Amino acid sequence: MPQLRLALNQIDSTVGDLSGNTESIVHWTRHSAEQGAHLVAFPEMALTGYPVEDLALRSSFVEASRAALHALAARLDDEGFGELPVVVGYLDRGERAERFGQPAGAPQNAGAVLHRGRVALTFAKHHLPNYGVFDEFRYFVPGETLPVVRVHGIDVALAICEDLWQDGGRVPAARTAGAGLLLSINASPYEREKDDTRLDLVRKRAQEAGCTTAYLAMIGGQDELVFDGDSIIVGRDGEVIARAPQFAEGCVLVDLDLPTADPDSVPEGVVDDGLRIDHLTLSADPLPAYESEPELAGGEAERLGDDEEIYTALVVGLRAYVAKNGFRSVLIGLSGGIDSALVAAIACDAVGAQNVYGVAMPSRYSSEHSVADATELARRTGLHFRTVPIAPMFDAYMGSLRLSGLAEENLQSRLRGTMLMAISNQEGHIVLAPGNKSELACGYSTLYGDSVGAYGPIKDVYKTSIFHLAKWRNRAAEERGQTPPIPENSITKPPSAELRPGQVDTDSLPDYDVLDQILELYVDRDRGREEIVAAGFDNELVTRVLRLVDTAEYKRRQYPPGTKISAKGFGKDRRLPITNRWREHA
C-alpha cells in the first residue's frame, strides 16, 4: 500500500480573529510541512473560531471569512506550501435561493481544500445539530455533497463533526465511494465522559465507512465552552492507530497504509442520503511504498483521570476567557470556604498566582477560622491578599434601614459584591463568581452579592464534585512535591455562608450527597418528580428540591457565564421560561 503522512493540527482558534487564526494555521502548516506531511488538516471553523453564533447571519462577516480563506490559500503558496493540500474549516455561504425558515444569506459551516494558491474545493456540513448548545438550524444551511479528494492516489472523503455523530449521510456514502480515508474536522465541546463516547463513535463510523477514519478536534475555550482536543485515528477494523493528548495544542503526525484508488475510476453520481459526489484529483500517482516500518506509526497519549480531566477543563475554560477577552488579572472574594478556595486554585493554575487577587471581607458573623483559612490559602498559593472588613458599612446600612432576617443576611453578601466591583473598577481585575451548580440550582445565592462577577469557573460543578476536585488538586500537588493549595480546614469544615450565628448550608438545603443526586436527575436528565421518587428518594424531599429549582430560574438568568463540563449546564443547554406556572410538584 502507498504511504500517506497525515497531519492533524488540533489548534485553539478565537472567534472573529481572522488574522490571528490565519497566523496559527500558517504556523502549523509550516510545522507539518517540515515533518514531511502529505495532507494537512485543521478543525471545524478554525479560520473563524467556533461557535460564531449570530455572526453567521452578518453578511459582512461571512464575506470577511471567504476573503480570508482565499488570502490564506495565496499565502500558503507564497510561503512554499502550495503543493501541500490543506483542509481548513471556515464560514461560507451557499448559492441556493433563499427559503422560508432558513437563515437569510444561506450561511454554511464549511470546509475547504487549499492547494497551489487557490481554494480547490469547498463543502459544507451535511448534518446540522440542533440540541444542547447547538443551534445550527438557526445559522446554517446544509451541504449536499460528499467531497472526495484524491491525494497521492488515495481517495480521501471529507466530513464535518455532526456528519459523524448522526447516522447516514457521509459515512455510508464514503463506503459507497470507495474512499481509503474518511477525514472529519470537528469543534466538539468537552463534556464529562465524552472522550469514551467519542472513541466508540469513531470506531463505529470507521467500520461503517469501511476505511481508516481520522477525527480531528479543536482545543481551547470560547465563552462557556471548552474544547479538549483528543483527536483520534482508527483503522477500518476500529483499532486505534493514534490518539492525541487532551487539552493540548499540537500536531498529530501519522504514516498511514491506505488502499490505492483505481486510477481509471472516478466516483460520481448520487450516493447515500441524496448526496452528490464532488471528486477532485490533486495528485493521482501514489507515493512509493514503505521500504521499512513507518517512521510515524502513531500511538496513544496518556489519558487523564476523571478528576484531573474536569479540573483541567475548568482551568482551560477560565484561562481562555481571561486571555481572549483581553484581561490580565482576576479578583476573588475569599471566605475561607471550599468554593472560593477551589476557584482560587483554578485561577492560580489558569493565569498565575501573580495575577490573582484575593480579598477577605469578614463581618460580625464571620468565624475566626474563615479569615485564617483565607490567609493560609494565600500563603500556600502566593496570590495577592488583603482583608477589608465590611462591619462599618454594614452598621451604616443597618442604622439607616434597620433590616432583619433574610434582608439583613443578604445585605452582607451585597456589600461584599459592591466591594469587589469597586476594587475591580479601580484596579482593572475581573471578578470571579464562586457559586457552584448545587447552589445555582436551588437559588442558594444572593443576587448582586455572591452572584457578582464576570465569570463563574465552577458554575457547572455540583458541590459533591467540588470536594472531589479540591482533594484531587491537593493530592496532585503532594505527588509533585509541591504545597497543596487548599487548606485542609476549608475541605473538612461544614459549608456555611456565615450570614447569621452558627449558620451552615444544611439549615437551608438537604445534605449535598442526596441533593446532588436529585439535581442530576431533574436538571441534567430531565426526569420528572414521579421518576425521581421511584428511584428511591423521599417524596417530600423531592418535592421541596424541585420547588427550589423551579422558583430560582430568574436568579440563574442573571448569573455570569461559566465553564460547561456537563451534558446540561445552566445557560444555552437548559432553557426554561422564567414566567412558568407548570410544576412537577404539588
N, C-alpha and C positions, 0 to 999 in steps of 0.2 A: 504493500500500500504506500501511496505517497505521503510525505510529511506535510503538516501544516502547523506552524508555530502560532498559536493563538494568544493574544494579549488582552486580558480583561482588566480594565482600569476602573477600580471602584474609588471614585473621587467624590469630594464634597463640593457641590455647587450652591451658589447663593441666588435666590430668586431675584430676577431683574438685573443681575450684574453680568451683562452680556460680555463686557470686555474682560472682567476678571475670570469668568468661566472659560472664555476663549483662551486666555493665557494658560489656564490649568490644562485644557485639552491639548494645546500645543506642547506644553512641558512633558506630559505623559506620553504623547505620541513620539516625541523625541526619545524618551527613555525606552519605549517599546521598540523603536527602530534600532536603537543601539544594541538591544538584546536580540536582534535578528528576527523580529516578529514578521509574519506574513499577512496577518489580519489583525486589526486593532479595533477594539470596541469600547464605548463609553456608555454610561447609564441612560435611562429614560430621561428626556428633557434636561440632559446635562448642560446644554447651552443656555437654557433659560432659568434653570433651577426648577424645583418641584416641591409642592404644587403651586401653580401660578394663579389659581382661583379666578377671580373676575378679571384679572389682567388678560385672560384669554379672550374676553369679549371686547377688548380695545383693539381696534384695527391698527392703531399706531404701534402697539407692542408686537402684534403679530408680524407686521411688516419689518419691524426692527429685528425680530428673530430671524426672519427669512434673509434679510440683508446680512446679518451677522454670520449666517451659515455659509453664504456664498463667499464672504470675505475670508472665513476660516478655510474654506477649500483652497482659495487662491494662496493664502499664506502658507499652508502646509506644502503646497507645490513650490513656492518660493524658497522655502527652507530645506528643500531637497527630499521631501517625503511624498512627492506626487505619485510615485509608483506603489505606495503602500495604502491599500484600502482601509478607510477609517469609517466605522459605523458610529453615528452620534445621534442622540435624541434632541429634539428641538420642538418649537411651536410653529405649526404651519396652518394653512387654510386650504380647504378643498375647493374644487372648481364647480361643484354641483350647485344647482339652483337652490335658493333658499326654500325651506319647507316649514310649514306651520308646526310649532312645537319643538323646533330645533334652533340652536343658537344662531343669531344673525352673523353673517360673515363666514359661516362654516369653518370655525377653527378646528384644528386637529392636533392631537397628541401624536407627534410624528417622529420618524427616524429617517436618516439619510445615509447613503454611502458616498463618501467623498473620495475622488480618485482623479489624478492628473489635473488638479487645479479646478475641478468642476464638481457640481452635485450630480453624480452619475445616476442615482436612483433615489426615489423617496417612497415612503409608505406610512400609513397611519394605523394606530391601534385599532384592532377589529372589535374586540370585546371591551365594552366600556363599563367599568364598575360603578355601581350606584348604591353603595351600602357603607356603613361605618363612616369614616371621614371622607369618603369618595363621593363626588358629585359630578362625575364625568359626563352624564347625560345632559347636565346643565351647560357644560362648557364645550363639548366636542361633538363632532360627527364621526362616525366610524369609517375605518378603511375597508376597502372591498377587494384587496389583492393579497396574494401570497407572494411576497418578494423572494426571489431566489437569485443569488449571486454566485457565479462560477469563479472561484479563486484558485489558481494553480490546479485546474482540472477537477476541483471539488465543488459540488453544489451545496451552497450554504443557504438554508431558509432562515428568514428573519421574523421575529415576533417582538411584541412589547408587552411586558408584565401580565396584565389580565388575560392576554391571549393564552397563557399557560394555566392560569387559575381557573378558567372556565372550560367546560367540556366542549368539544367540537372546534370548528374553525381551523386555525393554522396548524395545530398539532397533527390531526389526521391528514390534513392537506399536505404537510411536509412528507409524510409517508407516501402518499399518492404520487407526489412529485419526484420521489426517489432521492430526497436530499441526503447528503452524507453527514451534515451537521445542522442542528437547529440551534440558533443563537437568539436568546431573548434578553433584551435590555430592560432593566427594571428600576423603579424607585419605590421599593416595597418597605413601608414603615415598620419599625420594630414593635413587637408585642411580646410579652412573656410567652415562652414556649413555642414561638413561631418558627424558630430555627428547625425544630423537629418536623413541624408541618411542612415547611419549605422543602426540606430534604426529601420527604416522602413524595411530595408533589413532583419534584424534578425527576425522581426515579420513575414514577408512574408515567410521566409525559415522554420520557426518553424511550420507554418500552412501547408506548402507543405510536410515537413518531417513527420508531424503528431505526433510530440513528443516535449518535452521540449528541448530547444536549448540554448547552452552556447557559447558565443563568447568572447574569451579571447584575449586581445590585449597587445602589448608591450608599454612601456613608455620610455622617454628619447630622445636622439638625436644622429644622425650619419651623419656627414658631413652636407649636406643641408637639410636632412630630420629630422622631429620632430615626435615623437610618443606620442599620448595623452592618452593612456590607454582607459578609457571609456568602460571597459568590461561590457557585458550585458548578463543576463539570462532571457529568456522569456518562458512562458508556451506554450503548444501546440496550445492554442487559441490566442496566440500573446500578452497576457498580460505580462507586465514587472514584473518579480519576484525580480530582483536585478540589480543595475547599479552602477558601481564603480566610484570613483572620476576621474576627468580629471587631467592629468599631475602629478599623484601622485603614487609612488611605494607602493605596498602593496598587501594584500591578501584579496580576497572576499570569505567569507565562508557562504554557504547557505545549509540548510537542505531541501532536495527535496523529494516530494512524487512522486514516479515513478512506472510505472507498472512492475510487475514481469514477467520475461521471462518464457516461457514454459520450464520447466526443461528437458522435453523429446524431445524438438525441438531445433535443431541447424541450423540456416540459412546456406544455401550452394548454390553453383551454380553461374551462371552468372545472374546479375540483370541489372538495367538500365545502358545505355551508355557503355555496354560491360564490366562493372566492375565485378570482381570476388570477392565474399565474402571471407574474411580471418577472421575466427572466432576463438577466443581464450577464454577459460574459466579459469578465475583466482580464482573465488570463486562462487560456484553455489548456496549456501544457502543464502536466504535473511536474512537481519537483522530484529530483532523484530520491529513491527510497533510502531509508536509513542504512548506512554501512555498518552500524553497530547499534547498541542500545540508545534510545533517545537521550539527549543531553538533559532535557527538562521533562521528566516523567510525571510531574505533578506531586501530590502529597496533600495531606490534610493538616491544617493549622490546629493547634491545640484549642479545645473548646473551653469556654468559661463556665464555671459553676453557676447555678441558678442565682444565688445572691450576688455574686460578682457581676454577672451579666446585667441584672437590674440596676445595681449601683453604677456600673459603667454607663448605662443608658442615661441615668439621671445626671451624671457628670457631663456627658457629651451634650445633652439637651441644654443644660444651663450654659455651658461654655459657648455653644453656638448662638444662643440668644443674646448673650452679652456681647460677643465679638461682632456678630453680623449686624447688630443694631448700633454699633459704634460706641458702646460703653466701655469703661475701663475698670470700674470697681463696683462692689456691691456692699449693701448695708443690711444688717440683720439685728433685730431685737432679740437679745439673748436672755432667756428666762431661767436658764439652768435646767430646763426640761429636755426631754428626749427629742422632740420635734425640732426645736431651734438648734439643738446640738448637732443633729444629723444634717440639717440644712447647712450649718456652718462647715461641717466636714466636707460635704459635697462641694460647697463653694470654694474652699481652700484647694481641693483637688482640681476644680474646674479652672479657676483663674489665678491661683497662687495666693497664699496667705497674706502676702504683702498688699494684695488688692481687696482684702476682705476686712470690713469694719463692723465691729460688734458693739452694741450698746445695751447695758443692763439698766432697766428703768424700774427700780423697786418702789412699791407702795407700802402703806402701813400693814397690808396683809401678806406681804412677801416674807417668806421664811428666810432665816439666815443662810440656809444651805443653797437657796436659789442664786443669790449673788456669789456665794462661794463656788458653786458648781460652774457658773458662767465664767468666773475669773480663772478657774482651773482649766476650762476648755480653751480660753485664750492663751494660757501659758503653754498648754500642750501643742496647740496648732501654730502659735506665733502670729495670729491675726491681731489687728489693732483693736484696742478695747478701752472703753470708758464707762463710767457709771454716772447716770443723771437721774436722781430721784424725782418722782412725779408728785410726791406728797404736797409740796407747796402749791402746785397748780390744782391738785385735787381739792385741797382745802379751800382755795379761792372759788372754785366752781360750786362746792357744797355750800359755802357761805352765801352765795347768790341764789342758788336753785333749791337747796335743801332736798336733794334727791334721796331715794331709799330703794331697797330691794334690787331688782334687776337693773333699773336705771342707774343706780349707784355702781353696781358691778361693771356695767358696760362703759360707764364714764371713764373708768381706769384704762380699759382697753383702747378707747378712742383717744385719750390723752397720749398714750404710747404711739398710736398711729400718727397723730399730729406731730409728735416729736420726731419720729422717723422721717416723715415727709419734709419737715423743716430742715433737718440735717441733710437730707437728700438734695433739696434745692440749694442749700448753702455750699455744699462740698462736691456735688456732682455725682454722687453714688446712686445706683438704682436700688430700691428696697426689695428684698425678697420676702414673700409671704410664707409663713411656716405651716400653714394648715395642711392636714392630711385628708385622705379620701373619706375616712370614717366620720370625721368632724363635718366635712362639707356635706356628706350625705344626710346627716341628721340636723344640719343647721346649727351645730355647736360652734359657732364663730360669731364674732361681733362685726357687723357692717361698719366700715370706716374705722375699724380698730385693728384686730389681728388679721383682717382681710386686706389691709393696706399693702400695696406692693405692685411692682411691675411684672413679677414672675413668681410662680409658685412651684418650686422644684419638686415637692413631694405631694402635689395636688392629687395625683393618681395612685397614691400608695396607701393602702389600709394600715391602720395603727399596728396590727399584729406584725405586719411586714416591716414597719419602722423599727421595731425591736430586733428583728432578724438582721436587718441591714446594718444597724448600729453595732451589733455583736460581731457581724462578719467583718466590718471595717476595722474594728479594734483587733480582731484576731489576725487579719491580714497584715496590720502594722507590726504586730508582735513577730509574725513569721519572717518579716523583712528586717527585724532588728530595730524597728522604729518605735516611737512613743505612740501608744493608742490615742487617737484624738479625742475620744468621747469619755468623760469621767464616768466611772462605774456607778456613781450615785445617780447620775442622770438616767441610767438604764434601769436601775433597781427600784427607785422610789416610785410610789403610786403617782400616776399622771394627775396634774391639777392645774387649773387656770389661776388659782390663788387670787381670787377676786373677793373672797369673804373668808372669815376664820375657819380653818380646818377643812376647807373645800377640797374634794377630789372628784375626778371625772365621773366615777360611778355613782355620785349623787344624782346626776342627770342622765347618764347613759348606762345601758347594760354592760356587763363585762365584755371587754373588746373581743375576747376569743369567741364568744357567742354572737355578739353584734356583727362582727365582720363576716361570719358565715351567712347570716341572714341578708346582709347588704349585698354580698356577692350574688346570691340567688336573685334578689329583687332588682338590683341596679345593673349588674353585669349580664345576667342571664334572662332578665325579663320574666321571671317566674311570678305567678300570682299568689295571693295570700294562702289559698287552699293548698296549693302545691308545696309552699314553704312549711306550712303546718304539718302536712303529710310527710315531710322529710324528717320530722321528729322534733320540731321546735314548738315551744309553748304558744298556744293560741293568743293569749292576752299580750304576751311579749311581742309576737309578730305584728299584731295589730298596732301596738304602740310604736314600734320601729317604723312601720310603713307610713304611719301618720306623720312622724317626724320627717321622713324623706319627702313626702308629698307636699308638705307645707313649707319646705325650705327652698323651693325652686327659685324664688325671687332672689334669694341670697346668692345662690350659685351663679346666677346670670351676672352678678356684679363682682365675681371673684376674678383675679387676673389669670391669664393663661399659664399653663404648666405642662411639664413633660408628660406625654402619654406613654404608659407602659402596659396598659391592659387592653383587652379587646373592646372594652366600652368605658372610655373615660368621660368625665363631665366636660361638655363642650360640644364639638361637632358630632361626636359619636352618639350622644344621648340628648335628643331634642324634644323636650316636653313643654307644653304651654304653661305659662305662669298662672294665668287665669284658667282654672280647671276644677270642675266640681266632681269629676269621676274619682272614686276612691275604691281601692281594693278592700278597704276595711269598712266596718260599720260606722 
